[in-house]
Structures are given as C-alpha cells and as structure tokens.
C-alpha cells in the first residue's frame, strides 16, 4: 500500500538523507542495491505477487488530528491509484496516473495536474503503486550503506525512477522488509513514510499501518488498514474521472451574471467577501491559490480550525496550518456554501497595508473553477457567469 497523497495543491506535500547519500557509493553499489531489492521481493512474497493485479484497501485516517476514513484502489500492474477521503471538513476523491493526476474537490469540480512538478509526483507515485523497486534497472539504483536505528540495522538503497523523485528505502537487514522511505518534496522539505504491522494476504506481506512524518509529530498522517483485498483483474472504470458537478456554488436570484468591483494594490486584485454573514473583509484574488484565512481573520470571523498540517515556507521552514469549514461565502450575489479553508500565516508584506484593513486571506481557484469570469481592469470589475 502506498501512503495517500493528501492535498497535492502544495500544502502538505510529501526527502533524502543529505550527507548520507553522498558517501558509501561504490562501483558495486547498483549491483548490491539490486540484490537487496530482490531479497525484499522474496521476503514479501516473491512469485506470489505475479497474479495480483489490483488491491482494494479501506481504513481509518488520522490527518494531523483530524480523524476519518479512506477507500483506495491500486492498479499494481500499470501504477495507478484512486482514493476517496472523508475526514472532518475534507471530503474528496483523488487519483494518481502514470504521469499525471486528477482530483475532485468538495465543490464537485474535477481538476487535472500535469505541471512538471505534478508530473514528477505522479511518476513517483505510480512507481510505488506498481512496486517498481522490484524491477528497477541498476542504472536507477545505488547502495548507500547501512544505518542503525533503535538497535536495528537497515540496508539503505536509493532509487531514482526515470522522470520521478529520488527516494531512499530502509530495508531491515534481518527480514529484508521495507520499513521507511525518505524523500524530498518539490519544496525540498524532508518527508519520511514509515511502514509497520506487516500482515500476509494472499501469500504476500503488506503493511497495515503507514505513517507520514514531516518533522512535527502533530502533523503526522497515519493510515490504518481495516481491510485489504487483492484481485487478478483491474477495475478500469475506477480510474476514469467523473464529470464536474459544480455543487455548492450559484449566482443568487436566478441571475445569469454578477458583476462586482475590485481594487488594485501593488498590482494585486483585492475583493471584499462576506464570511458566514459577517461584514465583508478584503481578500487577495489569487487565480492559482486556495481558500485561505489568516489566524487573525479567522478569530475575527469566528472560524475555528482543526487538525495540524505543514505549510511550506522558505527553505526548510514549515509553518503549522489548520483546516476549517466556512458555511457560507458571499461576493456580491455570488454565493458558495460548505467551503474548506486553510488557516495559516501570510507574509507581512501581503497581509498588512498602511492605511487600509489587513488582508484576511486568499481566494482564487475554487471560486474561478465554478464560474467563467471576465476581468475588466479598466472598470476594475469582475463578472461571473
């Protein structure tokens, strides 16, 4: 089972071993790495993997303190997965394909990700879905050496899937099973995925607990498997994205269009939005951004956050952020219901304005995905259809 990649929008994005990878490489490295991965293959089931084409997994999820459930289907032959997630304010479907991904958000909008960074993530995820390490060529492998942790010795193998992200596998030197993967995400933040509670299903050993660590225990994501079923056939329909439904968004009063004003500050569009019936407050319109509130604005508006998630910052800095649900958002006669927001800090240069009220947060992608929009910079208006 592969760890669920939650919110690939760039908030919790799933790290290399730094100096450790810079040493212990020798001319025998790739061959030794290949041997160790073959031992992993044999220890986890060997030829019993051959007839298994698909895994269907259900379980519970702890997302930084938010509890929920997940259902995942994994195409182990072609390297694809599709996951349904229901945890607190988060309810979504997301899929990883061999070189791209798609997601259905709370508004029922389907989005596709095929940017260079998203493509790397998808290639890496696909590699894990099909247990690519069992068949990886030697030119993608390196033997890093051994490492002791809590009295146990591990063999470390670096795998660099073509087009994907490099990862370092920690293989137990006694039973040869995989207990840890260390990677760097697109923002060069370290992520460690731990595997435990191996159980035998249909002749193969698979972990029933997967924990992702971002360096702060409060932000850990833990998936606990409740049921796992393998099959020799693949449900092809499961990987086809549904049509967008655009629920929770409407133009009030049966209007065909709504025009609202905006202001410009340092070239940035500012709109005034009402949250849960409160007096409108200023938001930056960020066409690629997600619904976002500053902690100060959340307190002012009575919006309470739950859970703990890493918010990528500069370099190795990762702020702590939270999720929240806003029951009603209004921009003029544009209304959106049941919206998920991230609560976290903004850079002071964005939040604070000399004479005007501070920026309350960001709006963008979720709004613009639901309504075709015309920008009129001369009149400083937005028209939603």
RAKAUR-V685459 format. One record per residue. PSI is psi in whole degrees, 0 to 359 (NA if undefined). NEAR is the number of other ideal C-beta (glycine too) atoms within 8 Angstrom. D_LAST is the distance of its C-alpha to the last C-alpha in Angstrom with 2 decimals. Layout:
# RAKAUR-V685459
PSI;NEAR;D_LAST
PSI;NEAR;D_LAST
This chain:
# RAKAUR-V685459
139;12;42.80
145;9;40.47
137;10;38.93
131;11;35.30
104;10;33.09
135;9;30.84
72;9;27.67
11;12;27.91
349;6;25.33
16;8;28.39
296;12;29.59
85;10;32.43
130;14;33.28
NA;9;36.37
80;9;43.45
173;10;46.54
17;9;49.98
239;6;50.36
329;6;54.04
325;12;55.01
345;11;53.33
354;5;55.15
172;8;58.56
3;8;60.55
133;7;59.13
177;6;61.94
340;3;62.61
1;7;62.84
303;13;59.53
321;11;57.34
317;8;60.12
320;9;60.69
317;15;56.96
318;11;56.95
316;8;59.95
321;13;58.31
329;15;55.13
323;9;57.38
321;10;59.14
316;15;55.77
313;11;55.04
317;8;58.44
329;10;58.30
357;12;54.92
341;11;55.94
233;7;56.82
347;5;56.77
343;10;55.23
333;13;51.84
312;5;52.16
354;6;51.15
117;13;48.26
328;10;44.92
145;15;42.44
136;13;42.43
121;12;40.54
135;14;40.60
151;10;39.71
187;11;40.49
159;10;39.78
137;16;38.03
105;11;38.71
84;14;35.95
36;11;37.54
351;9;38.51
123;14;35.57
142;9;37.04
201;12;35.44
161;10;35.86
155;16;34.98
126;9;35.39
137;14;35.80
129;14;36.71
123;13;38.40
102;14;39.21
352;12;42.50
317;8;43.22
354;8;40.10
64;13;38.92
155;13;35.68
153;12;34.59
133;12;31.84
131;12;31.75
129;9;30.29
134;15;30.50
102;8;30.54
108;12;31.79
236;11;30.99
352;9;27.36
123;15;26.94
111;7;26.14
167;10;25.16
136;10;26.30
150;13;27.21
144;13;29.23
127;13;31.46
175;11;32.31
331;9;35.12
18;9;33.10
181;11;29.53
162;15;27.73
160;12;24.65
145;12;23.38
118;12;21.37
185;10;20.35
336;10;20.20
0;13;16.53
12;11;17.60
130;12;15.99
127;11;18.52
149;9;19.26
140;8;22.11
116;11;24.59
26;8;26.84
164;6;27.47
317;5;31.23
316;7;31.62
325;12;29.72
319;12;31.79
316;12;34.95
317;15;34.05
316;15;33.35
319;15;36.61
314;13;38.49
320;14;37.07
320;17;37.83
317;13;41.34
321;10;41.90
323;14;40.54
17;11;43.13
49;9;45.90
338;12;45.98
337;11;48.80
331;10;51.23
9;6;50.98
137;12;49.91
157;6;52.11
333;9;54.53
353;5;52.78
5;9;49.87
154;16;52.31
137;11;54.48
121;17;56.97
329;14;56.55
200;8;59.53
159;8;60.15
138;9;59.06
139;7;60.46
122;7;58.33
43;3;59.75
359;4;62.90
148;9;61.25
138;9;61.25
140;14;58.25
131;10;58.06
126;15;55.10
127;15;53.45
131;14;50.63
131;15;48.33
86;10;45.99
138;12;43.89
121;6;43.13
352;7;39.70
198;11;39.33
140;11;40.47
145;10;44.13
150;11;45.35
122;16;48.75
132;14;50.08
111;14;52.71
126;16;55.05
127;11;57.73
342;9;61.07
311;6;62.80
355;5;60.48
13;11;58.22
158;12;54.97
126;11;51.79
352;10;51.29
142;11;48.98
131;11;46.46
129;12;45.86
165;16;42.98
133;10;41.13
187;12;37.34
339;8;35.16
12;7;35.81
29;7;39.55
142;13;39.75
134;11;42.38
134;14;41.55
130;11;44.27
123;13;43.87
140;10;46.90
135;12;48.01
179;9;50.53
58;6;51.91
135;10;52.51
151;7;53.15
123;7;54.33
124;9;52.15
38;6;53.34
0;6;55.75
147;12;53.41
129;9;53.02
145;11;49.52
140;11;48.49
355;10;47.27
126;11;46.21
126;12;43.94
126;11;43.41
131;13;41.28
134;11;42.59
12;12;40.96
349;7;44.05
116;10;43.25
329;5;44.39
337;8;41.80
1;14;39.04
145;12;40.68
122;14;38.83
124;10;41.25
127;14;40.77
118;10;43.53
133;12;43.88
327;6;44.79
146;7;44.99
131;11;45.03
127;8;45.55
153;11;46.24
163;9;46.04
357;7;47.16
161;6;44.01
131;9;40.40
90;8;37.43
326;6;35.30
335;5;32.38
336;7;32.06
3;11;30.77
123;6;27.96
145;7;24.56
172;8;22.61
147;4;19.19
140;8;16.26
343;7;15.56
45;8;12.73
164;6;14.81
10;9;15.03
133;11;11.33
160;4;9.41
122;14;7.83
155;9;11.28
19;5;13.01
18;4;11.18
151;8;8.53
339;4;5.95
156;8;4.42
130;11;6.65
131;8;8.97
151;11;11.74
159;6;14.94
165;11;16.69
161;7;20.29
129;10;22.11
116;8;25.26
39;4;27.27
2;4;24.34
140;8;22.23
129;10;18.90
129;13;19.46
155;12;17.06
123;9;18.47
138;12;17.66
130;13;19.46
120;13;21.18
42;10;22.68
0;5;22.84
162;10;24.54
135;4;24.16
142;8;21.36
157;14;22.83
134;12;22.00
147;13;20.44
134;13;20.33
112;14;17.11
107;9;18.56
335;7;16.39
1;5;19.17
167;10;20.27
167;10;20.33
126;12;20.11
135;13;23.29
142;15;25.43
156;15;28.72
321;9;31.71
316;7;32.15
321;13;28.62
317;14;28.96
317;7;32.22
324;9;30.85
358;12;27.96
26;7;30.26
121;13;28.57
130;6;31.34
153;10;31.44
160;10;33.43
169;11;34.90
124;10;35.90
148;15;34.29
133;14;35.18
115;12;32.85
131;10;33.69
209;7;35.13
135;3;37.25
231;5;40.18
4;6;41.52
131;6;39.94
109;12;37.81
160;9;36.57
134;12;36.18
171;13;32.74
161;12;31.61
153;16;28.81
155;15;27.30
129;10;24.94
124;13;22.67
321;6;22.09
131;11;19.14
130;11;16.91
133;11;14.97
96;11;13.16
235;7;12.97
15;9;11.22
126;14;9.59
137;11;12.30
136;13;13.82
155;9;17.25
55;8;20.30
138;13;19.48
130;13;22.32
153;14;23.37
133;15;26.22
118;14;28.65
169;12;30.62
150;8;31.81
154;11;30.10
142;6;32.28
327;6;33.72
338;5;32.49
320;8;28.85
316;10;29.40
137;8;31.75
142;8;31.22
305;4;34.22
349;3;33.29
166;7;29.97
146;5;29.16
154;11;29.07
131;13;25.96
337;13;25.22
203;13;23.65
145;12;20.89
151;15;17.27
269;12;15.45
310;12;15.42
324;14;14.62
309;12;11.58
337;9;10.20
334;8;11.32
338;10;9.12
125;10;5.60
137;5;5.42
137;9;6.38
130;7;8.50
122;6;11.85
99;9;14.00
334;6;17.41
314;4;19.25
351;5;17.48
57;9;16.79
155;9;13.20
134;14;10.02
124;10;6.66
141;12;3.81
NA;9;0.00
